[in-house]
Amino acid sequence: MPYRDLLVHLDASAQSAQRLHLAVDLARRHDAHLAAIFVVDMALPMVAMADAGGGAALGGLMEEMRAAALEDARRIEATFRERATREGVSGEWRLAEGMLREEIALHARYADLAIIGQEDPETAAPGTTGLVGDVLFGAGRPVLVVPYAGHYASVGTRVLVGWNASREAARAVNDALPMIAGATTTCILAANPEKGIAGHGEEPGADIALHLARHGLAVTVEHRVAPDIPDSDLLLNHASDMSADLLVVGAYGHSRLREFVLGGVTRTLLRQMTVPVLMSH
């Protein structure tokens, strides 16, 4: 099935323009409806007050921060509407007030794909740490994470799939089918594959390549065996070698005291990504 509903998170950060560019481009290519969400994060005043030692009056601080956020929203909404109209994209603006991660996860449940930004450790707003993981595990939908550094003219023309034969990877491949169908090149990479019935089978990547072939999709399959190199590094190195503009991976994590904790490969990719990454859990 093609993407028909896309959601993009926009904010006042410098990286928001890149997310909007890719979201509009995807909506145009897939003839999809694009909803943009801006969240007035009601948790931020409490975080700011705690950082200031509680010296400011909470009520006044909340109103001041809310007014500033609404002014940002008006400016960003105008940019979004102008861009959607110019590109002939069906667009919808959503303004929400509440907890940032909860609002994005809620709205993402009603989209085929949510487009959000990688956390920039130097400029991240208070309360946004772990946003990608919270949306991934809270929405039940695939997430396209756009790096905070770099410029990307498009996404999904040269696709690299990180394949490890897990249920999360299988889910990610299925969620990325519309991207793979429109790509000029798709490579399945098995990094340090384990053969056998509990792993990749006798020929790593062959089964998922056959599955995609039955969808009419031609892919190449490659293996990288380097036990001393982390799988995440093998994936990012190969993405660079093939000039990929999209990496597709399963997102791993487990519940600890009802909080999702990201697995090692997922955590590393979210920290070191050099291309947009489509993740599913």
C-alpha positions in Angstrom: 0.0 0.0 0.0 1.3 3.5 -0.8 1.6 6.2 1.9 -1.6 8.1 2.1 -1.3 9.9 5.4 2.0 11.6 6.5 2.7 13.5 9.7 5.6 15.9 10.2 6.6 17.5 13.5 7.6 21.2 13.0 9.0 23.5 15.6 11.2 26.6 15.9 14.5 24.8 15.5 16.8 25.3 12.5 16.3 21.7 11.5 12.5 22.0 11.1 12.9 23.4 7.6 14.7 20.3 6.4 11.9 18.1 7.8 9.3 20.2 6.1 11.2 20.0 2.8 11.4 16.2 2.9 7.8 15.8 4.1 6.4 17.9 1.3 8.5 16.1 -1.2 7.3 12.7 0.1 3.7 13.8 0.1 4.0 15.0 -3.5 5.7 11.8 -4.7 3.2 9.5 -3.0 0.1 11.7 -3.5 -0.4 11.7 0.2 -2.1 14.0 2.7 0.4 15.8 4.9 -0.4 17.0 8.4 2.0 19.2 10.2 1.9 19.3 14.0 3.3 22.0 16.2 3.1 21.3 19.9 3.0 24.0 22.6 4.8 21.9 25.2 3.2 22.5 28.6 6.0 20.6 30.4 8.6 23.2 29.4 7.7 25.9 32.0 8.0 23.3 34.8 11.4 22.2 33.5 12.6 25.8 33.1 11.3 26.6 36.6 13.2 23.7 38.1 16.4 24.7 36.3 16.0 28.2 37.7 15.5 26.9 41.2 11.8 27.7 41.4 12.4 31.4 41.7 10.0 32.4 39.0 6.2 32.4 39.3 4.9 29.3 37.4 1.8 31.0 36.2 3.6 34.0 34.7 6.3 31.8 33.2 3.8 29.5 31.6 1.9 32.4 29.9 5.2 34.0 28.7 6.4 30.7 27.2 3.0 29.9 25.7 2.8 33.3 24.0 6.2 32.9 22.5 5.4 29.4 21.3 2.1 30.6 19.7 4.0 33.3 17.9 6.4 30.7 16.5 3.5 28.5 15.5 1.9 31.4 13.5 5.1 31.9 11.6 5.7 28.2 10.9 2.1 27.6 9.9 2.4 30.4 7.2 5.5 28.7 5.8 3.9 25.3 5.8 0.7 26.5 4.1 2.7 28.4 1.4 4.9 25.4 0.7 2.1 22.9 0.5 0.1 25.2 -1.8 3.1 25.8 -4.1 3.8 22.0 -4.4 0.2 21.1 -4.8 0.1 19.0 -1.7 -3.0 18.3 0.4 -2.0 20.0 3.7 -3.4 20.2 7.2 -2.1 22.3 10.1 -2.5 21.0 13.7 -1.7 23.0 16.8 -1.7 21.0 20.0 -1.0 22.0 23.6 0.2 19.3 26.0 3.2 17.0 26.5 5.3 17.0 23.3 6.1 13.3 23.1 2.5 12.3 24.0 0.9 14.6 21.5 3.2 13.5 18.6 2.7 9.8 19.4 -1.1 10.3 19.6 -1.3 12.0 16.2 1.2 9.6 14.6 -1.2 6.7 15.3 -3.4 8.0 12.5 -0.6 8.4 9.9 1.2 5.9 7.7 4.6 7.5 8.6 5.7 10.1 11.1 8.6 12.4 10.3 10.5 13.8 13.2 14.0 15.1 13.9 17.1 13.6 15.4 17.9 15.0 18.8 20.7 17.6 18.6 22.6 17.2 21.9 23.8 20.8 21.8 20.6 22.6 21.0 17.8 20.2 22.2 15.0 22.0 24.1 14.5 20.9 27.7 12.2 17.9 27.9 12.9 16.6 24.4 15.5 14.0 25.3 14.4 10.6 24.1 11.6 11.9 21.9 12.3 9.5 19.0 12.1 6.5 21.2 8.9 7.6 22.9 7.2 8.2 19.6 8.5 4.9 18.2 7.2 2.8 21.0 4.2 4.9 21.8 2.7 5.4 18.3 2.8 1.9 16.8 3.8 3.5 13.5 7.0 3.7 11.5 9.1 6.9 12.1 11.3 8.7 9.7 14.1 10.4 11.7 15.8 13.2 9.9 19.4 14.1 11.0 20.0 17.4 12.6 23.1 18.0 10.4 23.3 18.0 6.6 20.9 18.8 3.8 18.9 16.1 1.9 17.3 17.0 -1.4 15.1 13.9 -1.2 14.7 10.6 0.7 14.1 7.1 -0.5 15.8 7.1 -3.9 18.8 5.0 -2.8 17.7 2.7 0.1 19.8 0.6 2.4 18.0 -2.0 4.5 19.8 -3.2 7.6 18.6 -6.9 7.8 19.1 -9.2 10.8 16.1 -11.5 10.2 14.3 -10.2 13.4 10.6 -9.4 13.7 11.5 -5.7 14.1 13.5 -5.8 10.8 10.6 -7.6 9.1 8.2 -4.9 10.3 10.5 -2.1 9.1 10.8 -3.6 5.6 7.0 -3.9 5.3 6.6 -0.3 6.5 9.2 0.8 4.0 7.7 -0.9 1.0 6.3 2.3 -0.6 9.9 3.8 -0.3 11.5 0.7 -1.8 9.0 0.6 -4.6 9.9 4.1 -5.6 13.7 3.7 -5.2 16.2 3.5 -8.0 18.5 1.2 -5.9 17.8 -0.9 -2.8 20.4 -2.9 -1.0 19.8 -5.5 1.7 22.8 -5.6 4.0 23.3 -8.4 6.5 25.9 -7.2 9.0 27.7 -10.1 10.8 24.9 -12.5 10.0 24.2 -15.7 11.9 23.3 -18.6 9.8 20.8 -21.3 10.7 17.1 -21.6 11.5 17.4 -19.2 14.4 19.2 -16.6 12.3 19.3 -15.7 8.6 19.0 -19.2 7.2 21.7 -20.7 5.0 22.0 -17.7 2.7 21.6 -14.4 4.7 19.2 -12.0 3.0 18.0 -14.4 0.4 14.6 -15.0 2.0 13.7 -11.3 2.3 15.0 -10.6 -1.2 12.7 -13.3 -2.5 9.8 -11.8 -0.6 10.4 -8.4 -2.1 10.8 -9.9 -5.6 7.3 -11.3 -5.2 6.2 -7.7 -4.8 7.9 -6.9 -8.0 10.9 -5.2 -6.3 14.4 -5.9 -7.4 17.1 -5.6 -4.7 20.7 -6.6 -4.2 21.9 -8.5 -1.1 25.3 -8.0 0.5 27.0 -9.4 3.6 29.6 -7.7 5.9 31.4 -9.9 8.3 33.6 -8.0 10.7 33.0 -9.2 14.3 35.2 -6.5 15.8 33.2 -3.7 14.2 29.7 -2.8 15.6 26.8 -3.5 13.3 25.8 0.2 13.5 29.1 1.2 12.1 28.9 -1.4 9.3 25.5 0.0 8.3 26.6 3.6 8.3 29.8 2.9 6.4 27.8 1.0 3.7 25.3 3.8 3.6 28.1 6.2 2.8 29.7 3.9 0.3 26.5 3.6 -1.8 25.4 7.2 -1.3 22.2 6.1 0.4 19.6 8.7 1.2 17.6 6.3 3.4 18.5 3.6 5.9 15.7 1.2 7.0 16.1 -0.7 10.3 14.1 -2.3 13.0 14.0 -0.4 16.3 14.9 -2.6 19.3 14.1 -2.0 22.9 12.7 -3.5 26.0 10.4 -2.4 28.8 11.9 -1.5 32.2 9.5 -0.3 34.8 7.1 0.5 32.0 9.6 2.7 30.2 11.1 1.6 26.9 14.9 1.4 26.8 16.5 1.4 23.4 18.8 -1.4 22.3 22.4 -0.7 21.5 22.3 -0.6 17.7 19.2 1.6 17.7 20.7 3.9 20.3 23.9 4.3 18.3 22.1 4.9 15.0 20.0 7.6 16.6 23.1 9.3 18.0 25.4 8.9 14.9 23.1 8.8 11.9 24.4 10.4 8.7 21.3 9.8 6.6 17.5 9.8 7.3 16.5 6.6 9.0 13.2 4.8 8.8 12.6 2.8 12.0 9.8 0.5 13.1 9.2 -1.4 16.3 
